[in-house]
Amino acid sequence: MIIIIVPMVILQTVIGLAFMDRHWLSVTRRLSATVAQDISAIIDIINTYPQDADYDTIGRIAFERMQLDVDMQPKAPLPATMRRPFLSRFHDVFLEQLKRRIDRPLWLDTETNPSNIHVKIDLPQGILNIRLRTSLAYAANSHIFIVWMLGTAIVLLTIAIIFMRNQIKPIERLAEAAESFGMGRDLDFKPRGAREVRRAGYAFLEMKRRIERAMQQRTTMLNGVSHDLRTIITRFRLSLAIMEETTEIEDLRRDIDEMSRMLEAYLAFARDDDPTAIAVETDMNQFFEELRVDFDRSGHQISIRFEGDPLVMLRADDFKRCLTNLLANAVRYSKTIALTGERDHRWLSVHIDDDGPGIPSHQREEVFRPFVRLEEARTMDEGGSGLGLPIARDIARAHGGDLILSDSPLGGLRASVKIPV
């Protein structure tokens, strides 16, 4: 809108200050010169030709031919010079024209009655008193041009804004479609608007199809790989099962279990950024209760609390995996765990607090790197695969938000997930 309004305002300002000022001044100067010439002609007639005692004849001629109210008053001092009206350029222009054509002392009043002009001129015969309408010497119709100029400008601006809005709406719609696709929401989008905007819309749809096709191909490939690897691991298990139990066999069985967990963790990490997953309306109160029940079955007590409107659009399965990973980390290292959430008009915020040892502040970004475990001395069962937090953050960012670690009020670690709603 600024692109349209600012140039129009600048154009109107330039026209008003430059053209209108020059036009008004030129017309006013010409009208004032004409009236001054009429007054000068009356003075010449009075000085050249004999007049009747009360100057009725010259007064009649001036009124009928020149629309000037003229009468001769007895000789007397002219009134004191009036203060120049504030910002009255007309007064200066008219006075300049009178002095240029009349070489006599005179007095001018343009302020007492704005619709009339009063002039007194000191002549040998007496004081020539002249009254005339201001419109005879002043360009009083300039406002009509200004009204037309402003009126047409408003009409043009209105039309331009309407057309611009019609062009902007498809762009806004395209931005909404791209944002919704990034957050897993299926928005019905059809390219509209100007040719360039439609081309951008079709390019977005083609990109969206390519991404979905690539994700489907990757998922198919991962399913095939996981099936083949699981088949091999199953063979290992069967081979170990028919062997005699020894210390070496037990070690091999633990290695196979570790390999199986690593494989499952890697496949989960590789699948978690699937943009084809669709967001659905989810009741967060019920969502939190299901998480509490799941961990209660594992013997872990979790307190839950949610504030605000509980209905939120999100990828329920992915978001549950995100919170499950965070809660699994919490229950591994702490005893007291609190799951709280709040929703306002813009954001859904979920906090997981614990009373565990926490993570040093300088290492909180490092833990989001895949396969990074801060406690290398722990076994795989205790330390995990190093993919829980990276998966949780990727899911949060796939929803358009983020996952941040900070100090918890309970004394341990706080994991905060914040996504737009």
TORTORNU-571847 format. One record per residue (C-alpha): x, y, z; residue number from 1; residue in one letter. Coordinates in steps of 0.001 Angstrom, whole numbers. Example, Ala and Ser with C-alpha at 12.3 -4.5 7.8 and 13.67 -1.06 7.14 Angstrom:
BEGIN
@X = 12300 Y = -4500 Z = 7800 n = 1 res = A
@X = 13670 Y = -1060 Z = 7140 n = 2 res = S
REM end
This chain:
BEGIN
@X = 0 Y = 0 Z = 0 n = 1 res = M
@X = 2834 Y = 2392 Z = 781 n = 2 res = I
@X = 4099 Y = 1990 Z = -2805 n = 3 res = I
@X = 808 Y = 3430 Z = -4050 n = 4 res = I
@X = -58 Y = 5978 Z = -1384 n = 5 res = I
@X = 3332 Y = 7674 Z = -912 n = 6 res = V
@X = 3901 Y = 8585 Z = -4608 n = 7 res = P
@X = 332 Y = 9844 Z = -4874 n = 8 res = M
@X = 704 Y = 12030 Z = -1778 n = 9 res = V
@X = 4031 Y = 13398 Z = -3028 n = 10 res = I
@X = 2501 Y = 14138 Z = -6440 n = 11 res = L
@X = -458 Y = 15963 Z = -4943 n = 12 res = Q
@X = 1832 Y = 17939 Z = -2642 n = 13 res = T
@X = 4070 Y = 19027 Z = -5517 n = 14 res = V
@X = 1060 Y = 20031 Z = -7599 n = 15 res = I
@X = -463 Y = 21934 Z = -4699 n = 16 res = G
@X = 2704 Y = 23806 Z = -3745 n = 17 res = L
@X = 4113 Y = 24440 Z = -7218 n = 18 res = A
@X = 1440 Y = 24545 Z = -9888 n = 19 res = F
@X = -1447 Y = 25777 Z = -7771 n = 20 res = M
@X = 646 Y = 28473 Z = -6132 n = 21 res = D
@X = 1865 Y = 29764 Z = -9477 n = 22 res = R
@X = -1582 Y = 29508 Z = -11031 n = 23 res = H
@X = -3295 Y = 31339 Z = -8173 n = 24 res = W
@X = -633 Y = 34057 Z = -8045 n = 25 res = L
@X = -748 Y = 34632 Z = -11812 n = 26 res = S
@X = -4553 Y = 34876 Z = -11954 n = 27 res = V
@X = -4734 Y = 37069 Z = -8855 n = 28 res = T
@X = -2070 Y = 39429 Z = -10224 n = 29 res = R
@X = -3956 Y = 39818 Z = -13509 n = 30 res = R
@X = -7309 Y = 40427 Z = -11819 n = 31 res = L
@X = -5738 Y = 42927 Z = -9429 n = 32 res = S
@X = -4056 Y = 44711 Z = -12335 n = 33 res = A
@X = -7427 Y = 44999 Z = -14135 n = 34 res = T
@X = -9136 Y = 46516 Z = -11088 n = 35 res = V
@X = -6193 Y = 48876 Z = -10516 n = 36 res = A
@X = -6439 Y = 50005 Z = -14152 n = 37 res = Q
@X = -10167 Y = 50709 Z = -13708 n = 38 res = D
@X = -9494 Y = 52783 Z = -10605 n = 39 res = I
@X = -6679 Y = 54618 Z = -12390 n = 40 res = S
@X = -9026 Y = 55374 Z = -15323 n = 41 res = A
@X = -11626 Y = 56816 Z = -12926 n = 42 res = I
@X = -8980 Y = 59076 Z = -11377 n = 43 res = I
@X = -7870 Y = 60246 Z = -14842 n = 44 res = D
@X = -11478 Y = 61053 Z = -15782 n = 45 res = I
@X = -11975 Y = 63008 Z = -12551 n = 46 res = I
@X = -8754 Y = 64973 Z = -13133 n = 47 res = N
@X = -9332 Y = 65572 Z = -16857 n = 48 res = T
@X = -13047 Y = 66234 Z = -17228 n = 49 res = Y
@X = -15242 Y = 68523 Z = -15138 n = 50 res = P
@X = -17644 Y = 66670 Z = -12826 n = 51 res = Q
@X = -20910 Y = 67546 Z = -11177 n = 52 res = D
@X = -20771 Y = 68708 Z = -7587 n = 53 res = A
@X = -21569 Y = 65333 Z = -5971 n = 54 res = D
@X = -19771 Y = 63158 Z = -8574 n = 55 res = Y
@X = -22936 Y = 61183 Z = -9269 n = 56 res = D
@X = -22166 Y = 60676 Z = -12937 n = 57 res = T
@X = -18749 Y = 59140 Z = -12438 n = 58 res = I
@X = -20158 Y = 57031 Z = -9605 n = 59 res = G
@X = -22942 Y = 55720 Z = -11850 n = 60 res = R
@X = -20560 Y = 54894 Z = -14698 n = 61 res = I
@X = -18119 Y = 53141 Z = -12352 n = 62 res = A
@X = -20901 Y = 51075 Z = -10811 n = 63 res = F
@X = -22601 Y = 50099 Z = -14073 n = 64 res = E
@X = -19480 Y = 49476 Z = -16177 n = 65 res = R
@X = -16865 Y = 48465 Z = -13644 n = 66 res = M
@X = -18909 Y = 47172 Z = -10669 n = 67 res = Q
@X = -17128 Y = 49692 Z = -8425 n = 68 res = L
@X = -18943 Y = 51633 Z = -5689 n = 69 res = D
@X = -17328 Y = 55084 Z = -5983 n = 70 res = V
@X = -18023 Y = 58303 Z = -4085 n = 71 res = D
@X = -16062 Y = 61451 Z = -3235 n = 72 res = M
@X = -15680 Y = 62389 Z = 414 n = 73 res = Q
@X = -14455 Y = 65677 Z = 1870 n = 74 res = P
@X = -10750 Y = 66201 Z = 2267 n = 75 res = K
@X = -9447 Y = 64475 Z = 5426 n = 76 res = A
@X = -6389 Y = 62565 Z = 6566 n = 77 res = P
@X = -6288 Y = 58957 Z = 5442 n = 78 res = L
@X = -6806 Y = 56358 Z = 8162 n = 79 res = P
@X = -3751 Y = 54804 Z = 9736 n = 80 res = A
@X = -2162 Y = 52027 Z = 7748 n = 81 res = T
@X = -3726 Y = 48716 Z = 8770 n = 82 res = M
@X = -1610 Y = 45824 Z = 9965 n = 83 res = R
@X = -795 Y = 43438 Z = 7163 n = 84 res = R
@X = -3106 Y = 40409 Z = 7361 n = 85 res = P
@X = -1334 Y = 37219 Z = 8448 n = 86 res = F
@X = -282 Y = 35088 Z = 5466 n = 87 res = L
@X = -2346 Y = 37278 Z = 3077 n = 88 res = S
@X = -487 Y = 37329 Z = -216 n = 89 res = R
@X = -3490 Y = 38867 Z = -1940 n = 90 res = F
@X = -3147 Y = 42065 Z = 104 n = 91 res = H
@X = 453 Y = 42486 Z = -1059 n = 92 res = D
@X = -368 Y = 41719 Z = -4695 n = 93 res = V
@X = -3309 Y = 44141 Z = -4876 n = 94 res = F
@X = -1427 Y = 46909 Z = -3064 n = 95 res = L
@X = 1511 Y = 46462 Z = -5439 n = 96 res = E
@X = -751 Y = 46846 Z = -8490 n = 97 res = Q
@X = -2445 Y = 49957 Z = -7070 n = 98 res = L
@X = 835 Y = 51685 Z = -6280 n = 99 res = K
@X = 2228 Y = 50822 Z = -9698 n = 100 res = R
@X = -667 Y = 52629 Z = -11479 n = 101 res = R
@X = -1730 Y = 55326 Z = -8970 n = 102 res = I
@X = 838 Y = 57840 Z = -7846 n = 103 res = D
@X = -1199 Y = 59150 Z = -4926 n = 104 res = R
@X = -1393 Y = 58372 Z = -1195 n = 105 res = P
@X = -3852 Y = 55560 Z = -599 n = 106 res = L
@X = -5251 Y = 53292 Z = 2093 n = 107 res = W
@X = -6266 Y = 49635 Z = 1586 n = 108 res = L
@X = -8448 Y = 47365 Z = 3736 n = 109 res = D
@X = -8846 Y = 43708 Z = 2764 n = 110 res = T
@X = -9309 Y = 42301 Z = 6256 n = 111 res = E
@X = -12348 Y = 43978 Z = 7871 n = 112 res = T
@X = -14827 Y = 42374 Z = 5485 n = 113 res = N
@X = -13278 Y = 39398 Z = 3628 n = 114 res = P
@X = -15928 Y = 39578 Z = 898 n = 115 res = S
@X = -15263 Y = 43268 Z = 86 n = 116 res = N
@X = -12269 Y = 45508 Z = -537 n = 117 res = I
@X = -12162 Y = 49103 Z = 679 n = 118 res = H
@X = -9808 Y = 51644 Z = -940 n = 119 res = V
@X = -9319 Y = 55327 Z = -68 n = 120 res = K
@X = -7209 Y = 57548 Z = -2354 n = 121 res = I
@X = -6138 Y = 61091 Z = -1493 n = 122 res = D
@X = -6954 Y = 63345 Z = -4520 n = 123 res = L
@X = -6810 Y = 67149 Z = -4825 n = 124 res = P
@X = -10627 Y = 67173 Z = -5032 n = 125 res = Q
@X = -11033 Y = 65075 Z = -1833 n = 126 res = G
@X = -10895 Y = 61471 Z = -687 n = 127 res = I
@X = -11957 Y = 59028 Z = -3418 n = 128 res = L
@X = -13769 Y = 56220 Z = -1589 n = 129 res = N
@X = -14023 Y = 52919 Z = -3498 n = 130 res = I
@X = -15643 Y = 49618 Z = -2491 n = 131 res = R
@X = -15678 Y = 46471 Z = -4604 n = 132 res = L
@X = -16209 Y = 42739 Z = -4281 n = 133 res = R
@X = -13093 Y = 40746 Z = -3427 n = 134 res = T
@X = -13857 Y = 38283 Z = -6238 n = 135 res = S
@X = -13150 Y = 41041 Z = -8812 n = 136 res = L
@X = -9454 Y = 41146 Z = -7840 n = 137 res = A
@X = -8917 Y = 37703 Z = -6283 n = 138 res = Y
@X = -8873 Y = 34183 Z = -7771 n = 139 res = A
@X = -11527 Y = 32849 Z = -5421 n = 140 res = A
@X = -12355 Y = 29653 Z = -7343 n = 141 res = N
@X = -9018 Y = 27893 Z = -6878 n = 142 res = S
@X = -10577 Y = 25644 Z = -4248 n = 143 res = H
@X = -12702 Y = 24062 Z = -6964 n = 144 res = I
@X = -9580 Y = 22806 Z = -8680 n = 145 res = F
@X = -8231 Y = 21535 Z = -5343 n = 146 res = I
@X = -11504 Y = 19710 Z = -4635 n = 147 res = V
@X = -11417 Y = 18074 Z = -8064 n = 148 res = W
@X = -7762 Y = 17189 Z = -7619 n = 149 res = M
@X = -8307 Y = 15619 Z = -4190 n = 150 res = L
@X = -11508 Y = 13912 Z = -5310 n = 151 res = G
@X = -9908 Y = 12267 Z = -8329 n = 152 res = T
@X = -6870 Y = 11326 Z = -6223 n = 153 res = A
@X = -9107 Y = 9598 Z = -3665 n = 154 res = I
@X = -10987 Y = 7748 Z = -6414 n = 155 res = V
@X = -7752 Y = 6648 Z = -8084 n = 156 res = L
@X = -6261 Y = 5578 Z = -4746 n = 157 res = L
@X = -9373 Y = 3570 Z = -3910 n = 158 res = T
@X = -9321 Y = 1792 Z = -7269 n = 159 res = I
@X = -5558 Y = 1173 Z = -7021 n = 160 res = A
@X = -5871 Y = -198 Z = -3469 n = 161 res = I
@X = -8696 Y = -2527 Z = -4508 n = 162 res = I
@X = -6665 Y = -3877 Z = -7432 n = 163 res = F
@X = -3555 Y = -4134 Z = -5260 n = 164 res = M
@X = -5435 Y = -6030 Z = -2561 n = 165 res = R
@X = -6687 Y = -8450 Z = -5208 n = 166 res = N
@X = -3069 Y = -9044 Z = -6233 n = 167 res = Q
@X = -1774 Y = -9286 Z = -2664 n = 168 res = I
@X = -4372 Y = -11820 Z = -1504 n = 169 res = K
@X = -3033 Y = -14619 Z = -3756 n = 170 res = P
@X = 490 Y = -13925 Z = -2450 n = 171 res = I
@X = -744 Y = -14086 Z = 1148 n = 172 res = E
@X = -2599 Y = -17284 Z = 310 n = 173 res = R
@X = 609 Y = -18751 Z = -1147 n = 174 res = L
@X = 2522 Y = -17815 Z = 2020 n = 175 res = A
@X = -168 Y = -19457 Z = 4183 n = 176 res = E
@X = -23 Y = -22602 Z = 2052 n = 177 res = A
@X = 3784 Y = -22798 Z = 2341 n = 178 res = A
@X = 3650 Y = -22218 Z = 6117 n = 179 res = E
@X = 883 Y = -24779 Z = 6583 n = 180 res = S
@X = 2774 Y = -27345 Z = 4493 n = 181 res = F
@X = 5845 Y = -26813 Z = 6650 n = 182 res = G
@X = 3778 Y = -27501 Z = 9775 n = 183 res = M
@X = 2081 Y = -30580 Z = 8306 n = 184 res = G
@X = -1292 Y = -28949 Z = 7708 n = 185 res = R
@X = -3107 Y = -29706 Z = 4473 n = 186 res = D
@X = -4361 Y = -26374 Z = 3079 n = 187 res = L
@X = -6423 Y = -26357 Z = -117 n = 188 res = D
@X = -4479 Y = -23984 Z = -2371 n = 189 res = F
@X = -5242 Y = -22966 Z = -5953 n = 190 res = K
@X = -3008 Y = -20425 Z = -7746 n = 191 res = P
@X = -4778 Y = -17160 Z = -8526 n = 192 res = R
@X = -3884 Y = -13568 Z = -9320 n = 193 res = G
@X = -1466 Y = -12123 Z = -11854 n = 194 res = A
@X = 478 Y = -14368 Z = -14214 n = 195 res = R
@X = 3679 Y = -14099 Z = -12169 n = 196 res = E
@X = 1839 Y = -14962 Z = -8936 n = 197 res = V
@X = 164 Y = -17945 Z = -10587 n = 198 res = R
@X = 3552 Y = -19159 Z = -11834 n = 199 res = R
@X = 4912 Y = -18959 Z = -8285 n = 200 res = A
@X = 1858 Y = -20868 Z = -7034 n = 201 res = G
@X = 2255 Y = -23644 Z = -9605 n = 202 res = Y
@X = 5982 Y = -23823 Z = -8800 n = 203 res = A
@X = 5108 Y = -24261 Z = -5101 n = 204 res = F
@X = 2627 Y = -27040 Z = -5872 n = 205 res = L
@X = 5206 Y = -28814 Z = -8033 n = 206 res = E
@X = 7812 Y = -28453 Z = -5284 n = 207 res = M
@X = 5318 Y = -29812 Z = -2762 n = 208 res = K
@X = 4626 Y = -32854 Z = -4954 n = 209 res = R
@X = 8348 Y = -33478 Z = -5416 n = 210 res = R
@X = 8994 Y = -33304 Z = -1678 n = 211 res = I
@X = 6114 Y = -35669 Z = -938 n = 212 res = E
@X = 7304 Y = -38055 Z = -3646 n = 213 res = R
@X = 10877 Y = -37946 Z = -2290 n = 214 res = A
@X = 9622 Y = -38620 Z = 1239 n = 215 res = M
@X = 7530 Y = -41550 Z = 50 n = 216 res = Q
@X = 10502 Y = -42981 Z = -1835 n = 217 res = Q
@X = 12736 Y = -42535 Z = 1201 n = 218 res = R
@X = 10187 Y = -44152 Z = 3486 n = 219 res = T
@X = 9870 Y = -47099 Z = 1107 n = 220 res = T
@X = 13642 Y = -47443 Z = 980 n = 221 res = M
@X = 13959 Y = -47288 Z = 4777 n = 222 res = L
@X = 11242 Y = -49892 Z = 5190 n = 223 res = N
@X = 13131 Y = -52168 Z = 2834 n = 224 res = G
@X = 16437 Y = -51569 Z = 4616 n = 225 res = V
@X = 14901 Y = -52094 Z = 8051 n = 226 res = S
@X = 13247 Y = -55317 Z = 6882 n = 227 res = H
@X = 16529 Y = -56689 Z = 5546 n = 228 res = D
@X = 18487 Y = -55704 Z = 8663 n = 229 res = L
@X = 15856 Y = -57096 Z = 10995 n = 230 res = R
@X = 15951 Y = -60347 Z = 9030 n = 231 res = T
@X = 19702 Y = -60630 Z = 9593 n = 232 res = I
@X = 19387 Y = -59773 Z = 13288 n = 233 res = I
@X = 16636 Y = -62378 Z = 13637 n = 234 res = T
@X = 18957 Y = -64963 Z = 12092 n = 235 res = R
@X = 21627 Y = -64023 Z = 14626 n = 236 res = F
@X = 19138 Y = -64463 Z = 17465 n = 237 res = R
@X = 18022 Y = -67847 Z = 16158 n = 238 res = L
@X = 21607 Y = -68988 Z = 15766 n = 239 res = S
@X = 22453 Y = -67928 Z = 19308 n = 240 res = L
@X = 19302 Y = -69587 Z = 20669 n = 241 res = A
@X = 20388 Y = -73053 Z = 19511 n = 242 res = I
@X = 23900 Y = -72643 Z = 20844 n = 243 res = M
@X = 25027 Y = -73676 Z = 24285 n = 244 res = E
@X = 24832 Y = -70875 Z = 26852 n = 245 res = E
@X = 28278 Y = -69498 Z = 27589 n = 246 res = T
@X = 29694 Y = -66171 Z = 28629 n = 247 res = T
@X = 30638 Y = -65405 Z = 25033 n = 248 res = E
@X = 27103 Y = -66187 Z = 23818 n = 249 res = I
@X = 25624 Y = -63870 Z = 26451 n = 250 res = E
@X = 27958 Y = -61068 Z = 25318 n = 251 res = D
@X = 26953 Y = -61628 Z = 21694 n = 252 res = L
@X = 23257 Y = -61529 Z = 22649 n = 253 res = R
@X = 23765 Y = -58160 Z = 24377 n = 254 res = R
@X = 25588 Y = -56835 Z = 21317 n = 255 res = D
@X = 22714 Y = -57917 Z = 19075 n = 256 res = I
@X = 20181 Y = -56238 Z = 21394 n = 257 res = D
@X = 22276 Y = -53059 Z = 21295 n = 258 res = E
@X = 22455 Y = -53220 Z = 17506 n = 259 res = M
@X = 18687 Y = -53692 Z = 17306 n = 260 res = S
@X = 18034 Y = -50644 Z = 19509 n = 261 res = R
@X = 20462 Y = -48526 Z = 17491 n = 262 res = M
@X = 18769 Y = -49619 Z = 14271 n = 263 res = L
@X = 15303 Y = -48713 Z = 15576 n = 264 res = E
@X = 16570 Y = -45343 Z = 16860 n = 265 res = A
@X = 18229 Y = -44517 Z = 13561 n = 266 res = Y
@X = 15137 Y = -45425 Z = 11537 n = 267 res = L
@X = 12964 Y = -43304 Z = 13849 n = 268 res = A
@X = 15372 Y = -40363 Z = 13450 n = 269 res = F
@X = 15389 Y = -40737 Z = 9656 n = 270 res = A
@X = 11573 Y = -40821 Z = 9447 n = 271 res = R
@X = 10678 Y = -38050 Z = 11900 n = 272 res = D
@X = 10744 Y = -35131 Z = 9368 n = 273 res = D
@X = 8082 Y = -36571 Z = 7082 n = 274 res = D
@X = 6181 Y = -33480 Z = 5741 n = 275 res = P
@X = 3315 Y = -35617 Z = 4448 n = 276 res = T
@X = 2005 Y = -36172 Z = 7994 n = 277 res = A
@X = -1240 Y = -34275 Z = 8498 n = 278 res = I
@X = -2050 Y = -32113 Z = 11503 n = 279 res = A
@X = -5307 Y = -32864 Z = 13290 n = 280 res = V
@X = -7235 Y = -31106 Z = 16048 n = 281 res = E
@X = -6027 Y = -32539 Z = 19349 n = 282 res = T
@X = -7382 Y = -32155 Z = 22884 n = 283 res = D
@X = -4293 Y = -31397 Z = 24967 n = 284 res = M
@X = -5965 Y = -32348 Z = 28259 n = 285 res = N
@X = -6658 Y = -35839 Z = 26924 n = 286 res = Q
@X = -3220 Y = -35878 Z = 25266 n = 287 res = F
@X = -1480 Y = -35156 Z = 28588 n = 288 res = F
@X = -3589 Y = -37745 Z = 30395 n = 289 res = E
@X = -2591 Y = -40448 Z = 27887 n = 290 res = E
@X = 1087 Y = -39623 Z = 28450 n = 291 res = L
@X = 592 Y = -39782 Z = 32227 n = 292 res = R
@X = -1116 Y = -43174 Z = 31978 n = 293 res = V
@X = 1616 Y = -44560 Z = 29682 n = 294 res = D
@X = 4404 Y = -43632 Z = 32097 n = 295 res = F
@X = 2338 Y = -44673 Z = 35116 n = 296 res = D
@X = 2250 Y = -48198 Z = 33686 n = 297 res = R
@X = 6060 Y = -48107 Z = 33637 n = 298 res = S
@X = 6124 Y = -47179 Z = 37318 n = 299 res = G
@X = 6882 Y = -43459 Z = 36871 n = 300 res = H
@X = 4663 Y = -40806 Z = 38451 n = 301 res = Q
@X = 4166 Y = -37618 Z = 36394 n = 302 res = I
@X = 2103 Y = -34597 Z = 37422 n = 303 res = S
@X = 236 Y = -32862 Z = 34579 n = 304 res = I
@X = -1432 Y = -29459 Z = 34196 n = 305 res = R
@X = -2739 Y = -27549 Z = 31178 n = 306 res = F
@X = -4128 Y = -24010 Z = 30911 n = 307 res = E
@X = -5998 Y = -22328 Z = 28073 n = 308 res = G
@X = -7963 Y = -23641 Z = 25101 n = 309 res = D
@X = -7027 Y = -27355 Z = 24870 n = 310 res = P
@X = -7913 Y = -27809 Z = 21167 n = 311 res = L
@X = -4743 Y = -27463 Z = 19066 n = 312 res = V
@X = -3885 Y = -28387 Z = 15463 n = 313 res = M
@X = -750 Y = -30579 Z = 15421 n = 314 res = L
@X = 657 Y = -33902 Z = 14241 n = 315 res = R
@X = -529 Y = -35925 Z = 17196 n = 316 res = A
@X = 1669 Y = -39016 Z = 16697 n = 317 res = D
@X = 4836 Y = -37006 Z = 16041 n = 318 res = D
@X = 4180 Y = -34601 Z = 18917 n = 319 res = F
@X = 3554 Y = -37547 Z = 21248 n = 320 res = K
@X = 6912 Y = -39025 Z = 20221 n = 321 res = R
@X = 8553 Y = -35646 Z = 20912 n = 322 res = C
@X = 7155 Y = -35421 Z = 24456 n = 323 res = L
@X = 7731 Y = -39138 Z = 25071 n = 324 res = T
@X = 11426 Y = -38743 Z = 24267 n = 325 res = N
@X = 11701 Y = -35778 Z = 26623 n = 326 res = L
@X = 9808 Y = -37553 Z = 29394 n = 327 res = L
@X = 11931 Y = -40686 Z = 28902 n = 328 res = A
@X = 15067 Y = -38622 Z = 29449 n = 329 res = N
@X = 13504 Y = -37052 Z = 32537 n = 330 res = A
@X = 12449 Y = -40325 Z = 34176 n = 331 res = V
@X = 15880 Y = -41824 Z = 33487 n = 332 res = R
@X = 17699 Y = -39291 Z = 35685 n = 333 res = Y
@X = 15106 Y = -37923 Z = 38155 n = 334 res = S
@X = 12306 Y = -38855 Z = 40520 n = 335 res = K
@X = 9982 Y = -35848 Z = 40387 n = 336 res = T
@X = 8610 Y = -34875 Z = 36943 n = 337 res = I
@X = 6057 Y = -32215 Z = 36012 n = 338 res = A
@X = 4389 Y = -31887 Z = 32601 n = 339 res = L
@X = 2708 Y = -28475 Z = 32159 n = 340 res = T
@X = 1254 Y = -26702 Z = 29165 n = 341 res = G
@X = -410 Y = -23427 Z = 28252 n = 342 res = E
@X = -1990 Y = -22075 Z = 25126 n = 343 res = R
@X = -2619 Y = -18435 Z = 24122 n = 344 res = D
@X = -3817 Y = -16894 Z = 20865 n = 345 res = H
@X = -451 Y = -17497 Z = 19157 n = 346 res = R
@X = 1556 Y = -20246 Z = 20847 n = 347 res = W
@X = 1313 Y = -23654 Z = 22505 n = 348 res = L
@X = 3991 Y = -23974 Z = 25197 n = 349 res = S
@X = 4800 Y = -27289 Z = 26890 n = 350 res = V
@X = 7316 Y = -27571 Z = 29755 n = 351 res = H
@X = 8815 Y = -30752 Z = 31189 n = 352 res = I
@X = 10541 Y = -30145 Z = 34553 n = 353 res = D
@X = 12531 Y = -32597 Z = 36645 n = 354 res = D
@X = 14708 Y = -32611 Z = 39762 n = 355 res = D
@X = 17603 Y = -34500 Z = 38201 n = 356 res = G
@X = 21246 Y = -33422 Z = 37783 n = 357 res = P
@X = 20414 Y = -31350 Z = 34689 n = 358 res = G
@X = 22768 Y = -30439 Z = 31845 n = 359 res = I
@X = 25474 Y = -27737 Z = 32054 n = 360 res = P
@X = 24447 Y = -24623 Z = 30125 n = 361 res = S
@X = 27471 Y = -24785 Z = 27798 n = 362 res = H
@X = 26500 Y = -28313 Z = 26714 n = 363 res = Q
@X = 22779 Y = -27803 Z = 26125 n = 364 res = R
@X = 23129 Y = -27207 Z = 22388 n = 365 res = E
@X = 25588 Y = -30033 Z = 21947 n = 366 res = E
@X = 23059 Y = -32644 Z = 23125 n = 367 res = V
@X = 20887 Y = -31901 Z = 20086 n = 368 res = F
@X = 23529 Y = -33283 Z = 17765 n = 369 res = R
@X = 22692 Y = -36841 Z = 16595 n = 370 res = P
@X = 24378 Y = -39710 Z = 18476 n = 371 res = F
@X = 25858 Y = -37379 Z = 21103 n = 372 res = V
@X = 25739 Y = -38676 Z = 24715 n = 373 res = R
@X = 27199 Y = -36583 Z = 27474 n = 374 res = L
@X = 27827 Y = -39533 Z = 29795 n = 375 res = E
@X = 30033 Y = -41842 Z = 27770 n = 376 res = E
@X = 30685 Y = -44062 Z = 30819 n = 377 res = A
@X = 27057 Y = -45180 Z = 30966 n = 378 res = R
@X = 25941 Y = -48288 Z = 29148 n = 379 res = T
@X = 23606 Y = -48103 Z = 26201 n = 380 res = M
@X = 20666 Y = -49047 Z = 28431 n = 381 res = D
@X = 21342 Y = -46095 Z = 30714 n = 382 res = E
@X = 22495 Y = -43456 Z = 28264 n = 383 res = G
@X = 20261 Y = -44175 Z = 25273 n = 384 res = G
@X = 21258 Y = -43942 Z = 21623 n = 385 res = S
@X = 21843 Y = -40199 Z = 21546 n = 386 res = G
@X = 18908 Y = -39567 Z = 19178 n = 387 res = L
@X = 16035 Y = -38780 Z = 21585 n = 388 res = G
@X = 16659 Y = -35044 Z = 21877 n = 389 res = L
@X = 17521 Y = -34511 Z = 18179 n = 390 res = P
@X = 14291 Y = -36264 Z = 17201 n = 391 res = I
@X = 12292 Y = -34153 Z = 19686 n = 392 res = A
@X = 13771 Y = -30881 Z = 18386 n = 393 res = R
@X = 13232 Y = -31864 Z = 14736 n = 394 res = D
@X = 9572 Y = -32622 Z = 15482 n = 395 res = I
@X = 9141 Y = -29271 Z = 17266 n = 396 res = A
@X = 10740 Y = -27404 Z = 14354 n = 397 res = R
@X = 8632 Y = -29350 Z = 11850 n = 398 res = A
@X = 5628 Y = -27804 Z = 13625 n = 399 res = H
@X = 7133 Y = -24335 Z = 13137 n = 400 res = G
@X = 8412 Y = -24036 Z = 16708 n = 401 res = G
@X = 11488 Y = -25054 Z = 18692 n = 402 res = D
@X = 12789 Y = -27001 Z = 21693 n = 403 res = L
@X = 14877 Y = -25160 Z = 24298 n = 404 res = I
@X = 16626 Y = -26449 Z = 27421 n = 405 res = L
@X = 16906 Y = -24322 Z = 30579 n = 406 res = S
@X = 17048 Y = -24540 Z = 34365 n = 407 res = D
@X = 13971 Y = -26022 Z = 36019 n = 408 res = S
@X = 12173 Y = -24584 Z = 39071 n = 409 res = P
@X = 12414 Y = -28109 Z = 40500 n = 410 res = L
@X = 16209 Y = -27862 Z = 40486 n = 411 res = G
@X = 16938 Y = -30006 Z = 37434 n = 412 res = G
@X = 16387 Y = -29501 Z = 33711 n = 413 res = L
@X = 13461 Y = -27843 Z = 31950 n = 414 res = R
@X = 12672 Y = -28837 Z = 28357 n = 415 res = A
@X = 10353 Y = -26269 Z = 26710 n = 416 res = S
@X = 8546 Y = -26970 Z = 23450 n = 417 res = V
@X = 6900 Y = -23948 Z = 21815 n = 418 res = K
@X = 4930 Y = -24200 Z = 18562 n = 419 res = I
@X = 2526 Y = -21811 Z = 16797 n = 420 res = P
@X = -1196 Y = -22539 Z = 16812 n = 421 res = V
REM end
